[in-house]
Amino acid sequence: MTQTETCTGQETLVFATSSAHAKAVELGKHVVRMTTIAGSGHASSGLALGHIIVELMYRQMRYDPADPWNPASDRLILSIGHAVPIVYAAYADLGGAVGNDPNNPRFLTVDDLWTLRELSSVLDGHPNPAEGFPFFDSATGSLGQGMSVAAGLALAARLDGIDKRIYVVAGDGESREGQVWEAADFIIDHELTNICVIYSCNGHGQAAPVSPQQYPEAIAAKATAFGWEVIEVDGHDPQQLSAAFEKVGAGGRPTAIVARTIKGWGVDLMRGKNFHGIPVPAGDLEKACAELDATGERLGAAPDGGMTPRPPAVVPRRRHAGPINLPGFQTALKRVGLDSTLKTKRLATRAAYGAALVALGDTDPRIVCLDGDVRNSTFAELFANEHPDRFFECKIAEQNMISAAAGLAAAGKIPFASSFAKFIARAVDQIDMASITRANIKIVGSHSGVSLAADGPSQMSLADVAYFRSMTRTDLGQGNIACHIFHPCDAVSAYRCTELMANIEGLCYLRTHRPKADFIYPFDERFEPRGCKQLRTGKHLTIVSCGLLLHTVLEAAEKLSEEGITCNVFDAYALPLDPAPIFDAARASGGVILTVEDNYIGGVHAEIAEAAAETGKIRVYGMTARRIPKSGRTAAEVFSHIGVGLTHIMKRATTLARR
Amino acid sequence: MTQTETCTGQETLVFATSSAHAKAVELGKHVVRMTTIAGSGHASSGLALGHIIVELMYRQMRYDPADPWNPASDRLILSIGHAVPIVYAAYADLGGAVGNDPNNPRFLTVDDLWTLRELSSVLDGHPNPAEGFPFFDSATGSLGQGMSVAAGLALAARLDGIDKRIYVVAGDGESREGQVWEAADFIIDHELTNICVIYSCNGHGQAAPVSPQQYPEAIAAKATAFGWEVIEVDGHDPQQLSAAFEKVGAGGRPTAIVARTIKGWGVDLMRGKNFHGIPVPAGDLEKACAELDATGERLGAAPDGGMTPRPPAVVPRRRHAGPINLPGFQTALKRVGLDSTLKTKRLATRAAYGAALVALGDTDPRIVCLDGDVRNSTFAELFANEHPDRFFECKIAEQNMISAAAGLAAAGKIPFASSFAKFIARAVDQIDMASITRANIKIVGSHSGVSLAADGPSQMSLADVAYFRSMTRTDLGQGNIACHIFHPCDAVSAYRCTELMANIEGLCYLRTHRPKADFIYPFDERFEPRGCKQLRTGKHLTIVSCGLLLHTVLEAAEKLSEEGITCNVFDAYALPLDPAPIFDAARASGGVILTVEDNYIGGVHAEIAEAAAETGKIRVYGMTARRIPKSGRTAAEVFSHIGVGLTHIMKRATTLARR
């Protein structure tokens, strides 16, 4: 129940108003003090949010600060992440729980605020749940991503049958990010009417005032055009805020509250000048606090000791789920009508991914799927057909798709998000942010590398392996790493790699291909993270490849064997990988390794070369895409164009084998 | 002059209409035939654009198909890149020039259309100017980027005093991409009223019909809310199209023409079914062409032999400019009031970048600068102050910033686009597309690595080096490569690296840092692409580092020397680099190299290890960020947190030196 519901008439409003002002002043002083002590931080943006945060965290949100893990809680996404000190102040005032263990929480006190931005503090410079601040669901601070995360949380709540609200606090300047409008479309498409976005329109960006395009009236007009319920308020007027929140969801549409706010509210010395991200100098600290007190007094602030949040509903806790085991490959193909390929022994890895996804969905209700208008290409369509309630069409908006996946993961789902590998690049910053959150998301890039051929480079991914691999040495503790890459060469391995991804806690990336490929593995072959497979043995050279191009490598090895040159051939289907078996084979075959990939550098070659360079004994040579590709009518033509065609491989292998 | 201007009254319109229908049918048949012959390609999306392309390329645009290099030409950005066959058909019909040499063009014929998507053809699967189709300014096909490129072209035209129009043809589903709305804001901010976007609203995405959020009325409402002049038309009605184009720019605002179109127009067998990206089967080819003829007949199509584009204005050609030489470092610092740092010998690399940018702007009028609301952090502000006409504030919208930079580059400018390195990740796909275009853009990421410290990981870049490095082995011919990275450790090298970037033709990436750093180099030191510098000599180990962390490495080396362990220390300020001097030093000091970086893997370590693994004699060990960072109050604390602190370096170096 809200304050306004507990009493009636004018008295209520005066009461609510005076206590809200008092709390805004109290928290504001904390914000000023904590940033001054930290020597950095965004006091002025936090002050702009004072009344909004008070209204949300003390009056509107149904949650228990002592149990932020409660799945029934209303959630707050601070999309304008740099304003976080005001949330820290409120949460400390409420004795909110921190830490990473729900069974062993610590309760924040106001004194903790003075540790802001310290290495040992849970109060990071921007919202960062993974470092022990579970009130948040997502790292924010790279702007414009919060609405998408909220959408993921709202989808999960619907699946779980939980009636909760997701509040997003965003900035005016932030609404320049296109992702905000991708999310606005998505939230309308999926009728997520329990989402309420509050735009804090303080009129200032970092470097300058915001553009007129981001004035409150412009944001209101845009949100209206996008189909949202729009309410404009004075962001420092508790009555207007309270009245606005009472209307949330009433119109059957998601709500945008466009709030005019004041950057540096209540502190004269912060106004007029650009105090973005700059704390009050220590010498001015008491003056600033006195100004806040005076502002409160002017507004009739009167403390109310009894401000407590509304309790959340009671719902069962999520239980820890065991490993997900898929049925046999043949069973899974039959399930989706692809069993004719069991005879032809030829199927695209993307199709096997689709079959695996359906089987995962059959097995575990946490599995959900998102796709960006290419589900008929990625084969996410199979899942959409079989589990329509857990499939979320994101249309052509990859940034929103990835952040929404992170929101779903925050609510305990295991989301698989697919598009062409090339278009996944659209969401690199969103993946970075999900990585900071340690979000359990699975990204699937189809049509990877250059084997798509005819469509040309705008549809091909060549830098994706280097990007995702960059995170594969980043330790998350407890044996986890920040990212696993899987790059299967055939349908059997694609099926099993998808299963592996579902069972790994954390970010995984799967590369699939458009063309059909012969089966390489028996139907019952097993795979593992960090694994690789030896497919041929030989005496003269060791070749490592992966994906569709591995078929060309095998063909080259076969032809070379006819010429008397025999090669070990390894399938590096996983990155990172344990290179020991590859090095063992290399030592027994001349000590030379050749890697072959149809992506740019930074992938398998780097993986093997970095490990080999520590031994100083094995020599490693890499073949990667040495040209920007163009259209060709066949994959073989484009492989050849970029320098990794059959004849290139044979020639290079021959040279190396004869050294 | 347009057709409608050459005659008067009803007769004109009938004439224009009948000839437009005839041309649309003629080109449509080419589209159907070329995609069927190619065995892939987007015939249906092309047919939807028939009348729009006829109106633009035969009637509205002022250009000479035989000279697409003419800087005065109106330009067409096909943002909906997959629809390109219709443009190829028109351009071939007009005998347009192709090839990469304006002095030696080849003129397209209709027979060339049957080479669509062949490896040797200039007719790539999606617009791809770099492969010899200079009618386009930018590779497209990853959707939603065209308006931003158009903005860059329009800004360049204004700087050059050229009155030309930039037309963008976009899709309805494509308008889901947030970047479209970033561009919409930017174009309004900069009053680029010579831009006209035509949305082809055919109602179909790839996987399904578009969302109601992308219906023509929704797009019109959104564009209106964003401040555009909106005209709704039937996209297959030549009269309505002609009338709409006559109004472009009249209202003093950019124009959005929202055109209802039919996917697969004129070919019954393509309608109703989802023919996205699927050509007509060979057996149906003649039937499809007959259907187009019948459609034309029904509409009164009558060929007009005299349809020719309007000629462009005559303006001087751009002249080839020589190398840009900057003044001395001291002179440049004085120019921007930073000369006090010449005595303290301490300045942030980001500040030196700003000084270099001003000096570049003083020296060469082609230098332009873009920034995303952080110019006071990146020091682009210095340029904005001194060369305001060539500075373009992009606000918080990095995707649009990078694509706009690509547009400026296409018009002969040398754009430097800056933001926090972390936020550059927002535009990876845009950088990919610019790379395909071979755009001459310079990207500057400030606050790179983790040395920003207190703000936490949402503001830190750790994967950027791996991403940009992935392109550094990609050969563009004539000695060029797809990307150069510069990562200076002090102000002197930052100044000179900025100069190097301006003189390299192609994509470059500069990493700068927030904290001040002591000068390491003398003011007159020279640097070069692929260079590195030896800063210390020693007998026991060779250490390679770069950027701000190099100062910690030097401190470690100094302390180690006091313990009797002497190290070679190299500054790897450039990637790629020639490792020969590093290897020479390593061979003379135990054959072991230690690399030290505050980013994830895939950077300097990969660079050195890959080269070393080919020799098989030098051992290389890497120290990189092994944890996801968090806030700390100092850079040293965060270096230590992620495993590259002073004591970590000393310990690892000691172990390696004593092996």
Interface residues (C-beta under 8 A of the other chain):
Chain A: A38 G39 S40 G41 G81 H82 R117 E118 L119 S121 D124 G125 H126 P127 N128 A130 E131 A139 T140 G141 S142 L143 G144 G173 E174 R176 E177 G178 Q179 V180 W181 E182 D185 I188 D189 G205 Q206 A207 A208 V210 S211 P212 Q213 Q214 A218 A221 K222 T224 A225 F226 G227 N274 D371 D373 V374 R375 N376 S377 E381 E393 K395 I396 A397 Q399 N400 K422 F423 A425 R426 V428 D429 D432 M433 S435 I436 R438 A454 D455 G456 P457 S458 Q459 L462 A463 V465 A466 Y467 R469 S470 M471 T472 R473 T474 D475 L476 A482 G591 N599 Y600 I601 G602 H605 A606 I608 A609 E610 A612 A613 E614 T615 G616 K617 I618 R619 V620 Y621 G622 T624 A625 R626 R627 I628 K630 S631 G632 R633 E637 V638 H641
Chain B: A38 G39 S40 G41 G81 H82 R117 E118 L119 S121 D124 G125 H126 P127 N128 A130 E131 A139 T140 G141 S142 L143 G144 G173 E174 R176 E177 G178 Q179 V180 W181 E182 D185 I188 D189 G205 Q206 A207 A208 V210 S211 P212 Q213 Q214 A218 A221 K222 T224 A225 F226 G227 N274 D371 D373 V374 R375 N376 S377 E381 E393 K395 I396 A397 Q399 N400 K422 F423 A425 R426 V428 D429 D432 M433 S435 I436 R438 A454 D455 G456 P457 S458 Q459 L462 A463 V465 A466 Y467 R469 S470 M471 T472 R473 T474 D475 L476 A482 G591 N599 Y600 I601 G602 H605 A606 I608 A609 E610 A612 A613 E614 T615 G616 K617 I618 R619 V620 Y621 G622 T624 A625 R626 R627 I628 K630 S631 G632 R633 E637 V638 H641
